[in-house]
Amino acid sequence: MVATIEYIEEIIETFAKAHQANAMTESRLGNVIELNAAAGDEVMVTADLHGHRTNFNAIRQIADLENHPRRHLILQEVCHGGPKYPSNGGCMSHMMLEDVAKLKVKFPQQVHFLMSNHEWSELMDFPILKNQQMLNLLFRFGMQEMYGPATDKVRSAYLPFLRTLPLAVRVEKGIWISHTLPENVDQEKFDAKILDKEITDSDLEENGPLFQFIWGRDFRQANADAFANSIEADVLIHGHEPSEDGFDVPNSRQIILDSHGDNATYLMLPIGKQLGQQEIVKRIKKLRRVI
């Protein structure tokens, strides 16, 4: 059944407000959210969700932002995956993207939704093929099931929000959180301009600086060291890479979280406290108890 006109208008308005909230986040400096002791007490870090509704609900419950006004929540990669519409097989993860936009509107200074490769692919209509399925097409089928002839209008409302997502969060002291890292930073110096400047059309292009920033899978120690040194960070926390155990530690700098699946994990980090990689690893928790 196609959504009512009233609901469609509400979703479009929500994304307009969420887009504005991205731009008006007080702790945002360029394309980086800077969290220091003045901004809050702690931050809940989560990673890829890919439409996993149970885990998303658990995150919201644990974060409990309404009762913890000095707690921040980092979300990333909700598009593509999870339940499908029985009628056409369309992906229902568009509804999670809408829920994230609603969260950003409700808690504009506490919720930080990071740019990832799957959100970028929706922004740029860039095809992602996985398990012999075109994820973008399934996503569009899902929107079509919900919004019918208004699908293009609703999708157009998504785009400004997606375009203005922050690229990273820097937590005082020494912790950097982004979806992933560029590759070969130790061989090709990282151009940090992408973190400071307004994102242009050329930045968004395939193989452009933003593309390189959100698609990398280079977990070599030398690459992690070179990037960490370039942005003056000690520990790097990401999503992007699936993990059967819910997290991975590929080198002495990086921690990879996975918030999708039964072993999904999260981190609750204090802001303004010096923590080493192993201290942070000890704080990793299972998102939910699987019975």
GIRAZI-V874345 format. One record per helix or strand of 2 or more residues. SS is the DSSP state (a for helix, b for strand). FROM is the first residue (numbers start at 1). TO is the last residue. If there is no record, write none. Layout:
{{SS & FROM & TO} {SS & FROM & TO}}
//
This chain:
{{a & 5 & 24} {b & 28 & 29} {b & 32 & 35} {b & 42 & 48} {a & 53 & 63} {a & 65 & 67} {b & 71 & 76} {a & 93 & 106} {b & 111 & 114} {a & 117 & 124} {b & 129 & 130} {b & 133 & 134} {a & 135 & 163} {b & 168 & 171} {b & 175 & 178} {a & 193 & 196} {a & 201 & 204} {a & 209 & 215} {a & 221 & 231} {b & 235 & 238} {b & 247 & 248} {b & 254 & 257} {b & 265 & 270} {a & 277 & 281} {b & 285 & 286}}
//
